[in-house]
Amino acid sequence: MRHFRANTSFRFAGITEDVQRLKTLIRSALHLISWAPPLSPSLLNIACGRADETGVLLESFASHSLSGIYVGLDLRDAEIAEAKKRWGHLSSIDFPIEFRVADASSIHSGPRKITFDLIFIRHQNYWDAPAVWERIFQQALAQLNPQGILIFTSYFDREHELAVAALRTRGARCLLEIPHTQSRELPDAKGKSVDRMMAIFVNPSFADKRPAILVNHT
Ligand SMILES: C[S@@+](CC[C@H](N)C(=O)[O-])C[C@H]1O[C@@H](n2cnc3c(N)ncnc32)[C@H](O)[C@@H]1O
């Protein structure tokens, strides 16, 4: 397996361990739904912020790939600049890694001509701006390949439930909901922890019609 190392260290203590735990969570989730990315995967990381998750996403979905594409989008200039600094050295002609300042809720600002095998949203922020996130989810589903998957994680249980409901309302089908048993608690808000919950959704065109796997907190 290839490892994708950042060019600069993460900004805060604990992130290296958080993203390693995220990798384990992704591996368990993919195993549970029996999904594997194509050999030349197209990956979209929406609301990527500083894109701490990039290395783990490349290791999880492209570790054997000689070609593919990775696009990270966020509204914030400073975060995207930091993401480019951290991961830009991994970009190649056959596997471009791009970070763009873009509004993911608007069809006019994202990468329109391409659809994706994997769309990943880490720490979706639904209750910050529900109407915006409704549009982000709408755009994400429109950019998902028929056999592609949309994965998101959440900081809070309630915010997670709201995002799940928003996707269901838009016709998306839930394949998996799983709590992160090793999630690190964060002191700035009650009930907040890193990648606390993960869900995986697909469009109705997705071939496998098995019912959702729902794993509860124990
Ligand atoms: C909670 S942060 C998560 C950042 C990163 N994924 C992580 O987990 O560290 C939520 C991110 O959503 C981004 N965001 C909010 N609305 C957005 C939009 N309409 N388009 C793109 N990014 C957006 C914010 O700028 C912020 O970086």
The ligand as a Tripos MOL2 file, in Angstrom:
@<TRIPOS>MOLECULE
LIG
   27    29     1     0     0
SMALL
NO_CHARGES

@<TRIPOS>ATOM
      1 C1        -16.4870   21.8000   10.1890 C.3       1 LIG1
      2 S1        -15.4870   22.3680    8.8640 S.3       1 LIG1
      3 C2        -14.7950   20.8520    8.2650 C.3       1 LIG1
      4 C3        -13.4650   21.0200    7.5740 C.3       1 LIG1
      5 C4        -12.7310   19.6960    7.2650 C.3       1 LIG1
      6 N1        -13.4990   18.8650    6.3910 N.3       1 LIG1
      7 C5        -12.3920   18.9730    8.5520 C.2       1 LIG1
      8 O1        -13.0850   18.0250    8.9160 O.co2     1 LIG1
      9 O2        -11.4160   19.3700    9.2040 O.co2     1 LIG1
     10 C6        -16.7520   22.7490    7.6890 C.3       1 LIG1
     11 C7        -16.2150   23.3770    6.4100 C.3       1 LIG1
     12 O3        -17.3020   23.6090    5.5210 O.3       1 LIG1
     13 C8        -16.9350   24.6820    4.6980 C.3       1 LIG1
     14 N2        -18.1200   25.1630    3.9730 N.ar      1 LIG1
     15 C9        -19.2600   25.6740    4.5130 C.ar      1 LIG1
     16 N3        -20.1070   26.0090    3.5170 N.ar      1 LIG1
     17 C10       -19.5000   25.7020    2.3520 C.ar      1 LIG1
     18 C11       -19.8700   25.8290    0.9790 C.ar      1 LIG1
     19 N4        -21.0620   26.3550    0.6260 N.pl3     1 LIG1
     20 N5        -19.0010   25.4190    0.0210 N.ar      1 LIG1
     21 C12       -17.7920   24.9150    0.3730 C.ar      1 LIG1
     22 N6        -17.3820   24.7710    1.6480 N.ar      1 LIG1
     23 C13       -18.2310   25.1580    2.6240 C.ar      1 LIG1
     24 C14       -16.3550   25.6750    5.6970 C.3       1 LIG1
     25 O4        -15.5850   26.6710    5.0720 O.3       1 LIG1
     26 C15       -15.5480   24.7310    6.6050 C.3       1 LIG1
     27 O5        -14.1980   24.6430    6.1920 O.3       1 LIG1
@<TRIPOS>BOND
     1     1     2 1
     2     2     3 1
     3     2    10 1
     4     3     4 1
     5     4     5 1
     6     5     6 1
     7     5     7 1
     8     7     8 2
     9     7     9 1
    10    10    11 1
    11    11    12 1
    12    11    26 1
    13    12    13 1
    14    13    14 1
    15    13    24 1
    16    14    15 ar
    17    14    23 ar
    18    15    16 ar
    19    16    17 ar
    20    17    18 ar
    21    17    23 ar
    22    18    19 1
    23    18    20 ar
    24    20    21 ar
    25    21    22 ar
    26    22    23 ar
    27    24    25 1
    28    24    26 1
    29    26    27 1
@<TRIPOS>SUBSTRUCTURE
     1 LIG1         1 GROUP 0 **** ****
